Amino acid sequence: MRTARDCRIALATCSLWLLLPAAGRCADDTAAMPLDSFPTETIAVETRSARRHTFTAWRAETPAQREQGLMYVKSMGDEQAMIFVYAPAQHVAMWMKNTLLPLDMLFVDDRGCVVTVKEHATPGSLDTIDAPGPVALVVELNGGTAAGRDIRVGDRVVRPAAHWPKGADTPCTRSR
């Protein structure tokens, strides 16, 4: 025979099971920080063909900002980017979970040299995207930007306001 207490426990348990999927969606959808809460700075990609491309970049430097990145962003201007800052340089693996835009990713070592370029990363993909060694910066650009502006391994990324990298006069020696 069920008591009133048993019914309350059953009702609470059923309610909890019904609310859990919604709670998960809320955590994913509403926990995202607005991009205007990220600090911004100007970065430049200096190509070995003597071109300089400037972008206004959102800077992800905290673990929470790096975890979110460009998730849920529906569009980005041609002159916009996101940078992920790692000090000290470290092995970094990225993915495209909840990312709606195709992106080009530049993996940059502590000398500012582009060491890996991943073009047209697939939106929503859980595949790992990484560089073979430690990086100090990852730059995300709209998909197609790297090819369209001839950005390649061996080019340099600079952050003028941060006076980074320190050894910007050291050439990036990778061949094109």
Secondary structure by P-SEA (a helix, b strand, c coil): cccaaaaaaaaaaaaaaaaaaaaaaaaacccccccccbbbbbbbbbcccbbbbbbbccccccaaaaaaccccccccccccbbbbbbccccbbbbbbccccccbbbbbbccccccccccccccccccbbbbccccccbbbbccccccccccccccbbbbbccccccccccccccccc
